[in-house]
Amino acid sequence: MTTIKIPVEDGTTLPAYLARPATGPAPTGVIVAHELFGVNPDIRGVADDLAGAGFLAIAPEFYHRDAAPGGWLERDDAGRQEGFRSLHRLGRDQALADVAAAMEWLRSEPGIDRVALVGFSAGGHLSYLAACRLPVDRTAVLYGGWLPGTDIPMSQPTPTLDLTQGIAGRMVYLVGEDDALIDAGQREQIRAALAAAGVDHELVSYPGAGHAFFWPGTPPYSQAARDDAWRRIVELLAS
């Protein structure tokens, strides 16, 4: 396992899991934004799969200001509680500084001309936010929550969804229709915001799929939804 250390403008150091393709990378470097549980084996697996598809991928530890490097949380009640504590300590400016530093690292690598984000749940929110404020070329948001409200520091002082007009790159938003966190009303708000801002986008909702449908071995897992989502992610990054 390879971990790199990226300096951030606030003086902190951002650890990130690195997955390199076997041959020269595709021109798009990818930041994988973790969900509540940190850079766990699932997130590292996504980075590895992206490398297998030819992309240089890094998965930064966005909780690095509070958590020990290399750590991650179990998908249980204790892990969820600790994850929410970390999430509620991650401010908007901190998240953007981390992504900007990760983007700069990727752009410094040979052969990388564009940078994309692929984010899951809380990391989906972070990816949406970054696309609004930074020169991100492609963004895949998988069930990014809390976008229309101010429930987490990343969506304060004004909802992240209100920043949608700042998105310059292409975005694909992927969500299950049975997602308890992102109901039909919120999906419509997201769809309307992207359309009103003239963003080049696609919003895909999967019938019968719930939140976190992407992860094998978990109760919400949907192979059909994951397979389709992965195909769309790779197509987005290659476009």
ABEGO torsion letter per residue (X at the ends): XBBBBBBBAAGBBBBBBBBBBABBBBABBBBBBBBAAEBBAAAAAAAAAAAAAGBBBBBBBAAAAABBBGBBBBBBAAAAAAAAAAAAABBAAAAAAAAAAAAAAAAABBGBABBBBBBBEAAAAAAAAAAAABBBABBBBBGBBGAABAABAAAOABBAAAAAAABABBBBBBBBAABAABBAAAAAAAAAAAAAAGBBBBBBBBBGBBBGAABBGBAABBAAAAAAAAAAAAAAAAX
